[in-house]
Amino acid sequence: MSRSRKSPRSPSTHPFRSVASQMTMDDHVAVEESAAAELRGDWATAYERHRAVPMFAQSLHGGHLRVMADLGEAAPDWLRTRFVTTLVRRWEVYGQPRRAGRVLQHVVPVVYPHGIPFAAIGCDHVEQVMTFIFGRDWVLRQADTYDLGGLSDLLHLPAAAGMVATASHLAAWNRAPMGGYRVVGADGEVAVVADAETGEEVELLDLGLTHLHEVGTHVLGRVVPTSSAPGRLFDWRALPIDGRTAAAVARHPERWLKILAARGASRALPEAYSHLTDTSLTADLPQHAWGALLGQPVDEDLPRPPRSLAADALRAALGLAVDEADVRRQRHLVAELLLDEALDARTLARFATSKHRTAWQTLARELPAYAARRCDEALWMIDASTTEGLAG
């Protein structure tokens, strides 16, 4: 058997066993407590217990939990619903039968019909394969969450009633069909995409779509409802695809997996086409997309640890505030920076000075409300550090 078809699930290389063997009893207890808090919808406790496990100190899920814990009731409805859909993938943590077998049987052959390309998905070791695929593959996420019933199972899990109650429109999201679209444009608040078959245009909440996909790019995605204007958005970061595939999916959304299977088997799709970098919870962008404020390509990993770049990125963001139009164009990148765990309170405080007051005020006006809260925090620190502020 060739290396590309070697099974990654032998006892000696099973990724979940490998992780479990590194955990102490206290770590296992923290995982159970975090999972219980997630089911209750108690994001603050879930975050604290998740981060109590040393190996999760920089986990993507921990970063998502921190955003939800920090925002609390200030999180917009689409963000709360999007977060709950990410918890579908943590089913095994809740003591339920794993759906991994169904995903491996029905979806992995669709995405990787010619074998798993280790190098293309960034795996140096066989032990990483399943973690990488389950964590980053867009098609697997979509199929697992919707088509294979993951979200439906979560909606009907009695213990998850508290979690489900935190989200809006979950049933409608669960019914939303896959679609094929062409990117028409975006202005920072509203993005426009066109049905790849009919050309009918659809307005979506802009979460940074054109920072990643140029006008004219074809994508796959599910359009779902939200209370935020204009009332719709992509449920998750869209997948770039060729126009022919997008049009076929637009014509027959119920057959989207079969269409991808046929296109992949004929090698009409690039190798590992659906394997993405880690995705942000709060934008239709990769995690750490704010690196673009420093000239880093949006869809590439940062050259250094995020915390070592956050101060430079914040300096660049404050520099944008000289021109409100510049802030408007970059608003999603700046928002991503302010929401990122890499930008800690100490770094924020370094730039909470009187000389930056006007810049912070400009950012507060132009950024989405859920990110502008950090601008307000900086402005409060500026006021508190002045004689006038203390006297008031």
KEKE-3310 file (N, C-alpha, C; in steps of 0.2 Angstrom, whole numbers, plus 5000, padded with zeros to 4 digits):
npx = (5004:5003:5011:5002:4990:4990:4984:4979:4975:4979:4983:4995:4997:4985:4978:4970:4972:4985:4985:4978:4986:4996:4990:4986:4977:4970:4970:4961:4949:4947:4944:4932:4924:4925:4918:4905:4902:4901:4890:4880:4880:4889:4901:4912:4916:4919:4929:4939:4941:4945:4957:4965:4971:4987:4991:4982:4984:4986:4976:4965:4951:4950:4953:4942:4932:4936:4933:4919:4917:4922:4914:4901:4884:4885:4889:4884:4869:4872:4885:4885:4877:4885:4896:4890:4888:4901:4903:4898:4907:4914:4908:4912:4918:4907:4903:4896:4892:4905:4905:4914:4917:4907:4910:4923:4919:4910:4914:4928:4933:4927:4933:4947:4950:4960:4969:4976:4984:4999:5009:5003:4993:5000:5006:5018:5020:5012:5003:4997:4987:4973:4969:4972:4964:4951:4950:4953:4947:4936:4925:4923:4919:4907:4899:4898:4893:4880:4874:4876:4870:4875:4872:4859:4858:4864:4855:4844:4849:4846:4854:4861:4853:4854:4865:4860:4850:4857:4859:4853:4841:4845:4838:4835:4847:4851:4844:4848:4853:4867:4876:4882:4892:4896:4908:4904:4906:4911:4908:4913:4902:4892:4891:4891:4885:4883:4872:4879:4873:4861:4864:4857:4858:4864:4863:4874:4879:4894:4909:4922:4924:4930:4943:4949:4945:4945:4935:4924:4929:4924:4914:4909:4896:4885:4870:4864:4851:4851:4849:4856:4858:4862:4853:4857:4870:4886:4887:4899:4916:4918:4921:4933:4931:4931:4922:4914:4911:4905:4893:4887:4884:4876:4865:4861:4859:4857:4865:4878:4889:4890:4893:4906:4913:4913:4920:4932:4937:4939:4950:4948:4948:4959:4973:4969:4960:4950:4956:4959:4967:4967:4952:4944:4933:4925:4925:4924:4937:4954:4961:4971:4971:4974:4987:4989:4989:5002:5008:5008:5003:4985:4980:4990:5001:5007:5023:5030:5027:5010:5008:5020:5019:5008:5009:5015:5006:4995:5000:5001:4987:4982:4988:4981:4970:4971:4965:4948:4942:4952:4952:4939:4940:4949:4943:4938:4950:4956:4947:4948:4961:4959:4951:4958:4967:4980:4982:4984:4979:4990:4997:4987:4986:4998:4997:4986:4986:4987:4991:4986:4972:4963:4964:4959:4946:4942:4943:4934:4922:4921:4923:4915:4902:4905:4919:4923:4922:4934:4941:4934:4938:4951:4950:4944:4954:4963:4957:4956:4969:4972:4972:4960:4951:4952:4947:4934)
npy = (4994:5011:5026:5037:5031:5025:5019:5030:5026:5016:5007:5012:5024:5032:5047:5053:5044:5046:5060:5058:5050:5060:5067:5072:5066:5077:5085:5078:5079:5093:5094:5087:5095:5107:5103:5100:5113:5119:5113:5118:5131:5140:5150:5156:5149:5137:5141:5144:5132:5124:5130:5127:5115:5111:5107:5113:5126:5135:5132:5132:5131:5135:5149:5152:5150:5160:5172:5171:5171:5183:5192:5189:5193:5203:5198:5196:5189:5180:5176:5169:5158:5153:5149:5139:5129:5125:5117:5105:5097:5093:5082:5070:5073:5076:5063:5056:5044:5043:5051:5050:5038:5038:5049:5046:5036:5041:5053:5056:5049:5056:5068:5065:5056:5050:5046:5052:5067:5069:5079:5090:5094:5098:5089:5082:5070:5054:5053:5065:5066:5063:5073:5085:5084:5083:5094:5105:5103:5109:5103:5091:5097:5104:5093:5084:5092:5096:5088:5074:5075:5080:5093:5092:5081:5087:5097:5090:5084:5082:5087:5097:5108:5121:5126:5126:5136:5148:5152:5158:5155:5142:5131:5135:5137:5124:5119:5125:5125:5119:5130:5137:5151:5167:5179:5196:5208:5219:5231:5232:5232:5226:5212:5206:5193:5182:5170:5156:5149:5156:5169:5178:5190:5191:5199:5199:5199:5207:5200:5201:5196:5199:5202:5190:5183:5188:5199:5191:5178:5161:5152:5140:5139:5140:5150:5158:5164:5179:5191:5203:5216:5214:5203:5191:5179:5170:5154:5150:5152:5154:5142:5142:5139:5131:5139:5130:5120:5127:5131:5119:5115:5125:5122:5110:5108:5099:5088:5091:5085:5073:5079:5085:5074:5067:5077:5077:5064:5064:5071:5085:5094:5103:5096:5092:5102:5107:5108:5119:5133:5137:5143:5159:5163:5174:5181:5179:5173:5168:5162:5174:5183:5196:5199:5204:5217:5220:5217:5204:5189:5186:5173:5165:5157:5165:5173:5173:5169:5174:5183:5190:5198:5206:5219:5227:5226:5232:5245:5248:5248:5258:5268:5268:5275:5289:5291:5289:5282:5273:5265:5260:5252:5242:5237:5224:5217:5224:5223:5209:5208:5216:5207:5196:5184:5186:5199:5206:5212:5220:5224:5231:5242:5248:5256:5264:5279:5297:5302:5294:5295:5301:5292:5280:5284:5285:5272:5266:5271:5266:5252:5235:5233:5223:5222:5235:5237:5235:5246:5256:5252:5255:5269:5272:5269:5278:5290:5288:5289:5302:5318:5325:5315:5307:5316:5318)
npz = (5000:4996:5003:5003:5005:5017:5032:5045:5058:5066:5081:5087:5081:5083:5084:5094:5105:5107:5111:5123:5131:5135:5145:5162:5177:5182:5171:5163:5171:5170:5156:5156:5164:5157:5145:5151:5155:5142:5137:5145:5140:5146:5143:5149:5160:5153:5145:5155:5161:5150:5146:5157:5154:5150:5137:5129:5128:5118:5109:5095:5098:5111:5109:5102:5112:5121:5115:5115:5128:5132:5125:5128:5132:5122:5110:5093:5086:5075:5078:5089:5085:5075:5083:5091:5080:5078:5089:5086:5081:5092:5098:5103:5115:5123:5128:5119:5105:5093:5078:5069:5062:5052:5045:5040:5032:5022:5018:5018:5006:4996:4996:4996:4984:4978:4988:5003:5003:5010:5011:5005:5014:5025:5034:5044:5050:5052:5063:5063:5054:5055:5064:5058:5046:5052:5058:5049:5036:5024:5018:5025:5037:5033:5029:5040:5050:5044:5033:5038:5049:5061:5068:5069:5078:5089:5092:5097:5109:5125:5136:5130:5130:5136:5129:5116:5118:5118:5105:5089:5076:5073:5068:5056:5050:5050:5040:5029:5012:5002:4992:4976:4971:4964:4968:4969:4975:4989:5003:5016:5025:5018:5008:4991:4982:4968:4962:4955:4944:4940:4941:4950:4962:4979:4994:5008:5025:5027:5031:5029:5016:5003:5006:5006:4995:4978:4968:4957:4959:4962:4974:4986:4998:5012:5013:5026:5039:5049:5062:5060:5049:5032:5034:5030:5029:5026:5033:5037:5033:5016:5003:4990:4973:4956:4942:4935:4944:4954:4947:4945:4957:4961:4953:4957:4972:4982:4978:4981:4987:4979:4967:4970:4972:4960:4952:4959:4958:4944:4943:4941:4951:4962:4971:4988:4989:4997:5010:5022:5030:5047:5053:5057:5070:5070:5058:5040:5036:5037:5053:5062:5051:5052:5051:5038:5040:5042:5030:5027:5018:5017:5018:5024:5036:5050:5051:5063:5081:5085:5096:5096:5086:5088:5094:5084:5074:5079:5080:5067:5064:5071:5065:5053:5056:5053:5041:5038:5028:5025:5037:5035:5024:5029:5040:5045:5046:5056:5066:5068:5074:5086:5093:5094:5104:5105:5107:5121:5137:5142:5131:5124:5133:5132:5121:5124:5126:5127:5115:5105:5106:5097:5086:5092:5094:5081:5076:5085:5080:5067:5067:5068:5081:5091:5091:5093:5106:5112:5108:5116:5128:5128:5127:5139:5148:5144:5148:5161:5165:5165:5173:5172:5169:5180:5190:5185)
capx = (5000:5007:5010:4996:4984:4992:4979:4982:4971:4982:4983:5001:4997:4979:4979:4966:4975:4992:4984:4976:4992:4999:4986:4985:4970:4967:4968:4954:4944:4946:4941:4925:4921:4924:4912:4899:4900:4899:4883:4876:4881:4893:4907:4917:4919:4921:4936:4944:4943:4949:4964:4968:4975:4993:4992:4977:4986:4986:4971:4960:4945:4951:4953:4935:4929:4938:4929:4912:4917:4923:4908:4895:4878:4886:4890:4879:4866:4876:4891:4883:4875:4891:4900:4887:4889:4908:4903:4896:4913:4917:4903:4915:4919:4901:4901:4891:4896:4908:4902:4920:4916:4903:4914:4928:4917:4906:4916:4935:4934:4925:4938:4953:4948:4967:4973:4977:4991:5001:5012:4998:4989:5005:5007:5025:5019:5005:4999:4994:4983:4966:4968:4972:4958:4945:4951:4953:4944:4930:4920:4921:4915:4900:4895:4898:4888:4873:4872:4877:4865:4878:4869:4852:4859:4865:4848:4840:4853:4843:4860:4863:4847:4857:4870:4856:4847:4861:4859:4846:4840:4848:4834:4835:4854:4852:4840:4850:4856:4873:4875:4887:4891:4902:4909:4903:4910:4909:4910:4914:4896:4887:4895:4886:4887:4878:4871:4883:4869:4856:4866:4854:4862:4862:4867:4876:4883:4901:4914:4929:4925:4935:4950:4952:4942:4944:4929:4925:4930:4918:4914:4903:4894:4878:4868:4859:4848:4854:4845:4860:4857:4856:4849:4860:4878:4888:4887:4906:4921:4917:4927:4935:4931:4931:4916:4910:4909:4900:4887:4884:4881:4870:4859:4858:4862:4856:4869:4884:4894:4891:4897:4913:4916:4914:4925:4938:4939:4942:4956:4946:4949:4966:4974:4968:4956:4946:4959:4960:4971:4962:4947:4942:4926:4922:4925:4925:4944:4958:4964:4976:4971:4976:4994:4989:4991:5009:5010:5008:4997:4980:4979:4997:5002:5011:5030:5032:5021:5005:5010:5026:5017:5002:5010:5017:5000:4991:5003:4999:4980:4981:4991:4976:4965:4972:4960:4943:4941:4957:4949:4933:4943:4952:4939:4938:4957:4958:4943:4951:4966:4957:4947:4963:4970:4987:4982:4982:4978:4996:4999:4982:4988:5004:4994:4981:4989:4983:4992:4982:4965:4959:4964:4955:4940:4940:4942:4927:4916:4921:4923:4909:4902:4908:4926:4924:4922:4941:4942:4931:4942:4957:4948:4943:4961:4966:4953:4957:4976:4972:4969:4953:4948:4951:4943:4927)
capy = (5000:5017:5030:5041:5027:5021:5021:5034:5024:5010:5009:5015:5031:5035:5054:5054:5040:5050:5066:5056:5048:5065:5071:5069:5065:5084:5087:5074:5082:5099:5093:5085:5101:5112:5100:5102:5120:5121:5111:5123:5138:5144:5150:5159:5143:5132:5144:5144:5125:5122:5133:5124:5109:5114:5106:5117:5133:5139:5129:5136:5130:5139:5155:5154:5151:5166:5177:5170:5172:5190:5196:5187:5195:5208:5194:5196:5182:5176:5174:5164:5152:5150:5145:5132:5124:5123:5112:5099:5093:5091:5077:5064:5076:5075:5056:5053:5040:5047:5051:5049:5033:5040:5054:5043:5031:5044:5060:5056:5046:5061:5074:5062:5050:5047:5045:5058:5069:5071:5085:5095:5096:5100:5084:5079:5064:5051:5054:5072:5066:5064:5079:5090:5083:5084:5101:5110:5101:5112:5098:5087:5101:5105:5087:5082:5097:5097:5082:5068:5075:5082:5098:5089:5077:5092:5101:5085:5082:5086:5090:5103:5113:5127:5128:5128:5142:5154:5153:5160:5153:5136:5126:5137:5136:5117:5117:5129:5121:5122:5134:5140:5158:5171:5185:5202:5214:5221:5237:5232:5231:5222:5209:5204:5187:5180:5163:5154:5147:5160:5176:5182:5193:5190:5203:5196:5203:5207:5198:5201:5191:5201:5202:5183:5181:5193:5199:5186:5171:5157:5149:5136:5141:5140:5156:5157:5170:5183:5197:5208:5218:5213:5198:5184:5178:5163:5151:5149:5154:5150:5138:5144:5133:5134:5141:5125:5116:5131:5131:5113:5115:5130:5119:5104:5109:5093:5084:5094:5080:5069:5083:5086:5067:5066:5081:5075:5058:5065:5076:5092:5099:5103:5091:5095:5109:5109:5109:5126:5135:5138:5148:5163:5162:5181:5183:5174:5174:5163:5165:5179:5187:5203:5199:5208:5224:5221:5215:5196:5187:5184:5166:5161:5157:5171:5171:5172:5168:5180:5188:5194:5203:5210:5226:5230:5226:5237:5251:5249:5249:5265:5273:5269:5280:5295:5292:5285:5278:5267:5261:5256:5246:5237:5236:5217:5215:5228:5220:5203:5210:5218:5201:5190:5183:5188:5206:5205:5219:5223:5227:5236:5247:5252:5261:5268:5285:5303:5304:5289:5296:5302:5286:5275:5286:5284:5265:5264:5273:5262:5245:5232:5235:5218:5224:5242:5237:5236:5253:5259:5250:5259:5276:5272:5269:5285:5295:5286:5291:5310:5322:5327:5309:5305:5321:5317)
capz = (5000:4996:5009:5003:5007:5023:5037:5051:5063:5069:5088:5089:5079:5084:5086:5100:5110:5108:5115:5130:5135:5138:5150:5169:5179:5183:5164:5161:5175:5167:5150:5157:5167:5151:5141:5154:5154:5135:5136:5148:5137:5151:5140:5154:5164:5148:5143:5160:5162:5144:5146:5162:5152:5147:5130:5126:5130:5112:5105:5091:5101:5117:5106:5101:5119:5124:5111:5117:5135:5133:5122:5132:5128:5117:5104:5089:5085:5070:5081:5094:5081:5072:5088:5092:5075:5079:5095:5083:5080:5099:5100:5107:5122:5127:5129:5114:5100:5089:5071:5065:5057:5046:5041:5036:5027:5017:5016:5016:5000:4992:4996:4994:4981:4976:4994:5007:5001:5017:5011:5003:5020:5030:5039:5044:5053:5051:5068:5063:5048:5057:5068:5052:5042:5055:5060:5044:5030:5024:5015:5030:5042:5031:5028:5047:5053:5041:5029:5041:5055:5067:5071:5071:5084:5095:5094:5101:5115:5131:5140:5127:5130:5138:5124:5110:5119:5117:5098:5086:5069:5072:5064:5049:5048:5049:5034:5023:5007:4999:4986:4972:4970:4962:4972:4966:4978:4996:5005:5023:5029:5014:5003:4986:4978:4963:4961:4949:4938:4938:4941:4954:4967:4986:4999:5014:5030:5025:5036:5026:5011:4998:5009:5004:4988:4973:4964:4951:4962:4963:4980:4989:5005:5014:5015:5032:5041:5055:5063:5058:5042:5028:5036:5028:5029:5025:5039:5038:5028:5010:4999:4983:4969:4950:4940:4933:4950:4957:4944:4945:4964:4961:4949:4961:4979:4986:4976:4981:4988:4973:4962:4972:4972:4953:4950:4962:4955:4937:4944:4939:4957:4964:4977:4994:4987:5003:5016:5023:5036:5053:5051:5062:5072:5070:5051:5034:5035:5041:5059:5061:5045:5053:5049:5032:5042:5042:5023:5027:5014:5022:5019:5025:5043:5052:5051:5070:5085:5085:5102:5095:5080:5089:5095:5078:5070:5082:5078:5060:5064:5074:5059:5048:5058:5050:5036:5040:5022:5026:5042:5033:5020:5033:5046:5047:5048:5063:5071:5070:5078:5093:5096:5095:5111:5105:5109:5128:5140:5143:5124:5123:5138:5129:5116:5127:5127:5124:5108:5101:5108:5091:5082:5095:5093:5074:5076:5088:5075:5060:5068:5071:5088:5095:5091:5095:5113:5114:5108:5122:5134:5127:5128:5146:5151:5142:5152:5168:5166:5165:5179:5171:5169:5187:5193:5183)
cpx = (5004:5006:5004:4990:4985:4987:4982:4979:4973:4983:4989:5001:4990:4980:4976:4970:4982:4991:4982:4981:4996:4996:4986:4978:4967:4966:4961:4948:4942:4942:4933:4921:4920:4918:4906:4897:4898:4892:4878:4876:4885:4900:4913:4920:4922:4928:4941:4946:4947:4956:4968:4972:4981:4993:4987:4978:4985:4981:4967:4953:4945:4951:4946:4931:4930:4934:4922:4912:4918:4917:4902:4888:4879:4888:4884:4876:4870:4882:4890:4880:4881:4895:4897:4888:4896:4908:4901:4902:4916:4912:4906:4917:4913:4899:4897:4895:4899:4905:4908:4920:4912:4906:4919:4925:4914:4909:4924:4936:4932:4930:4945:4953:4955:4971:4975:4984:4994:5005:5008:4994:4993:5007:5014:5025:5012:5001:4995:4988:4975:4964:4967:4966:4952:4944:4950:4950:4937:4924:4918:4917:4908:4896:4894:4892:4881:4871:4872:4873:4869:4874:4862:4853:4860:4859:4844:4843:4850:4849:4862:4858:4850:4861:4865:4852:4851:4861:4853:4847:4843:4845:4835:4842:4855:4849:4843:4854:4863:4872:4882:4887:4897:4902:4908:4906:4908:4911:4912:4908:4892:4892:4889:4889:4882:4878:4875:4880:4865:4858:4862:4858:4859:4866:4868:4879:4891:4906:4921:4930:4930:4942:4954:4950:4941:4937:4930:4926:4924:4919:4908:4902:4887:4876:4863:4857:4852:4849:4849:4859:4863:4851:4851:4867:4879:4889:4895:4910:4919:4923:4928:4935:4930:4923:4911:4907:4904:4893:4883:4881:4875:4864:4856:4861:4862:4861:4877:4890:4896:4895:4904:4916:4918:4920:4932:4941:4942:4948:4954:4947:4956:4967:4973:4964:4952:4949:4962:4965:4965:4958:4945:4935:4922:4922:4926:4932:4948:4960:4970:4977:4974:4983:4995:4990:4998:5012:5010:5002:4992:4979:4986:4998:5007:5018:5033:5026:5016:5007:5016:5025:5012:5003:5011:5010:4995:4993:5001:4991:4978:4983:4986:4971:4966:4967:4954:4941:4946:4954:4943:4935:4946:4949:4939:4945:4958:4953:4945:4957:4964:4953:4952:4966:4977:4988:4980:4982:4984:4998:4994:4984:4994:5002:4988:4984:4986:4985:4988:4974:4961:4959:4959:4948:4937:4939:4935:4921:4915:4921:4916:4909:4905:4916:4927:4924:4929:4943:4940:4935:4948:4956:4947:4950:4964:4963:4955:4965:4977:4969:4962:4949:4947:4947:4936:4925)
cpy = (5006:5021:5034:5038:5024:5024:5024:5031:5018:5012:5013:5023:5035:5042:5055:5050:5044:5056:5063:5054:5053:5069:5067:5069:5072:5086:5084:5077:5089:5099:5091:5091:5107:5110:5102:5109:5122:5119:5115:5130:5143:5145:5152:5153:5138:5134:5143:5136:5122:5124:5130:5118:5112:5113:5110:5125:5138:5136:5134:5136:5135:5147:5157:5154:5157:5172:5177:5172:5180:5194:5195:5189:5200:5204:5194:5189:5177:5172:5168:5158:5149:5146:5139:5127:5122:5117:5106:5095:5091:5085:5072:5067:5076:5068:5053:5048:5044:5046:5050:5044:5034:5045:5051:5039:5035:5050:5060:5054:5052:5066:5071:5056:5046:5046:5052:5061:5073:5078:5091:5098:5098:5095:5081:5072:5061:5052:5061:5071:5067:5070:5085:5090:5085:5092:5107:5109:5104:5107:5094:5091:5102:5098:5084:5086:5096:5090:5076:5069:5078:5088:5096:5085:5082:5096:5096:5082:5085:5089:5096:5109:5120:5130:5131:5135:5148:5156:5155:5157:5146:5131:5128:5136:5128:5115:5120:5125:5124:5126:5136:5147:5161:5177:5191:5208:5215:5228:5238:5230:5226:5219:5206:5198:5185:5173:5161:5151:5152:5168:5180:5184:5192:5195:5199:5201:5202:5205:5197:5197:5193:5202:5195:5181:5187:5193:5194:5179:5167:5153:5145:5139:5140:5147:5155:5164:5173:5189:5203:5210:5216:5207:5191:5184:5171:5160:5150:5151:5150:5147:5140:5138:5136:5135:5135:5121:5120:5131:5125:5112:5119:5126:5113:5104:5103:5087:5086:5089:5075:5073:5084:5079:5066:5070:5080:5069:5059:5070:5083:5097:5098:5098:5095:5102:5111:5109:5116:5128:5136:5144:5152:5162:5169:5184:5178:5174:5169:5166:5169:5182:5194:5204:5203:5215:5225:5218:5208:5194:5184:5177:5162:5162:5163:5168:5170:5171:5175:5185:5192:5199:5207:5217:5230:5231:5231:5244:5253:5251:5256:5270:5273:5274:5287:5297:5287:5280:5271:5262:5257:5250:5240:5235:5229:5215:5218:5224:5213:5203:5211:5212:5196:5190:5185:5195:5206:5212:5223:5227:5232:5243:5251:5257:5265:5274:5291:5304:5299:5290:5296:5296:5281:5277:5284:5276:5263:5266:5268:5255:5242:5233:5230:5219:5231:5242:5238:5243:5257:5258:5254:5266:5277:5273:5276:5290:5294:5288:5298:5313:5323:5321:5307:5310:5320:5310)
cpz = (5000:5002:5009:5005:5014:5029:5043:5058:5067:5076:5090:5086:5079:5087:5093:5106:5112:5112:5122:5134:5138:5144:5157:5171:5180:5176:5162:5164:5172:5160:5151:5160:5161:5147:5144:5154:5147:5134:5139:5145:5142:5148:5144:5157:5159:5146:5149:5161:5156:5144:5152:5160:5148:5140:5126:5126:5124:5107:5101:5095:5107:5115:5105:5107:5122:5121:5114:5124:5136:5131:5126:5128:5123:5110:5100:5088:5081:5073:5086:5091:5078:5077:5090:5087:5076:5085:5092:5083:5086:5102:5105:5114:5126:5129:5125:5109:5095:5082:5066:5060:5051:5042:5037:5031:5021:5014:5014:5009:4994:4991:4994:4990:4978:4982:4997:5005:5007:5016:5009:5009:5026:5035:5038:5046:5053:5056:5068:5058:5050:5060:5062:5048:5045:5057:5055:5037:5029:5022:5021:5036:5040:5031:5035:5050:5051:5038:5033:5048:5062:5071:5073:5078:5090:5097:5098:5107:5121:5135:5137:5126:5131:5133:5118:5112:5118:5110:5095:5079:5068:5068:5057:5046:5046:5042:5028:5018:5005:4993:4982:4970:4967:4966:4968:4969:4986:4998:5012:5027:5025:5009:4998:4983:4973:4962:4954:4943:4936:4937:4946:4960:4974:4990:5005:5019:5028:5031:5034:5020:5005:5000:5006:4997:4983:4970:4958:4953:4963:4970:4981:4996:5006:5016:5021:5035:5048:5056:5061:5051:5038:5029:5034:5029:5027:5032:5042:5033:5022:5007:4992:4979:4961:4948:4938:4939:4953:4954:4945:4952:4965:4958:4954:4968:4983:4984:4976:4982:4982:4968:4963:4971:4964:4950:4953:4959:4948:4937:4942:4945:4959:4970:4983:4994:4993:5010:5017:5029:5041:5052:5058:5064:5070:5063:5046:5032:5039:5048:5058:5055:5046:5052:5042:5034:5041:5035:5022:5023:5019:5023:5020:5033:5044:5053:5058:5074:5085:5090:5100:5089:5082:5090:5088:5073:5073:5081:5071:5060:5066:5068:5054:5049:5056:5045:5037:5034:5023:5031:5039:5028:5023:5039:5049:5049:5055:5068:5073:5075:5085:5096:5097:5102:5111:5107:5116:5131:5141:5136:5123:5127:5135:5125:5118:5130:5124:5117:5103:5102:5101:5086:5085:5094:5086:5073:5079:5084:5069:5061:5070:5078:5093:5095:5094:5103:5116:5113:5114:5128:5134:5129:5136:5150:5150:5147:5159:5170:5166:5171:5178:5171:5176:5191:5192:5186)
residu = (MET:SER:ARG:SER:ARG:LYS:SER:PRO:ARG:SER:PRO:SER:THR:HIS:PRO:PHE:ARG:SER:VAL:ALA:SER:GLN:MET:THR:MET:ASP:ASP:HIS:VAL:ALA:VAL:GLU:GLU:SER:ALA:ALA:ALA:GLU:LEU:ARG:GLY:ASP:TRP:ALA:THR:ALA:TYR:GLU:ARG:HIS:ARG:ALA:VAL:PRO:MET:PHE:ALA:GLN:SER:LEU:HIS:GLY:GLY:HIS:LEU:ARG:VAL:MET:ALA:ASP:LEU:GLY:GLU:ALA:ALA:PRO:ASP:TRP:LEU:ARG:THR:ARG:PHE:VAL:THR:THR:LEU:VAL:ARG:ARG:TRP:GLU:VAL:TYR:GLY:GLN:PRO:ARG:ARG:ALA:GLY:ARG:VAL:LEU:GLN:HIS:VAL:VAL:PRO:VAL:VAL:TYR:PRO:HIS:GLY:ILE:PRO:PHE:ALA:ALA:ILE:GLY:CYS:ASP:HIS:VAL:GLU:GLN:VAL:MET:THR:PHE:ILE:PHE:GLY:ARG:ASP:TRP:VAL:LEU:ARG:GLN:ALA:ASP:THR:TYR:ASP:LEU:GLY:GLY:LEU:SER:ASP:LEU:LEU:HIS:LEU:PRO:ALA:ALA:ALA:GLY:MET:VAL:ALA:THR:ALA:SER:HIS:LEU:ALA:ALA:TRP:ASN:ARG:ALA:PRO:MET:GLY:GLY:TYR:ARG:VAL:VAL:GLY:ALA:ASP:GLY:GLU:VAL:ALA:VAL:VAL:ALA:ASP:ALA:GLU:THR:GLY:GLU:GLU:VAL:GLU:LEU:LEU:ASP:LEU:GLY:LEU:THR:HIS:LEU:HIS:GLU:VAL:GLY:THR:HIS:VAL:LEU:GLY:ARG:VAL:VAL:PRO:THR:SER:SER:ALA:PRO:GLY:ARG:LEU:PHE:ASP:TRP:ARG:ALA:LEU:PRO:ILE:ASP:GLY:ARG:THR:ALA:ALA:ALA:VAL:ALA:ARG:HIS:PRO:GLU:ARG:TRP:LEU:LYS:ILE:LEU:ALA:ALA:ARG:GLY:ALA:SER:ARG:ALA:LEU:PRO:GLU:ALA:TYR:SER:HIS:LEU:THR:ASP:THR:SER:LEU:THR:ALA:ASP:LEU:PRO:GLN:HIS:ALA:TRP:GLY:ALA:LEU:LEU:GLY:GLN:PRO:VAL:ASP:GLU:ASP:LEU:PRO:ARG:PRO:PRO:ARG:SER:LEU:ALA:ALA:ASP:ALA:LEU:ARG:ALA:ALA:LEU:GLY:LEU:ALA:VAL:ASP:GLU:ALA:ASP:VAL:ARG:ARG:GLN:ARG:HIS:LEU:VAL:ALA:GLU:LEU:LEU:LEU:ASP:GLU:ALA:LEU:ASP:ALA:ARG:THR:LEU:ALA:ARG:PHE:ALA:THR:SER:LYS:HIS:ARG:THR:ALA:TRP:GLN:THR:LEU:ALA:ARG:GLU:LEU:PRO:ALA:TYR:ALA:ALA:ARG:ARG:CYS:ASP:GLU:ALA:LEU:TRP:MET:ILE:ASP:ALA:SER:THR:THR:GLU:GLY:LEU:ALA:GLY)
# end
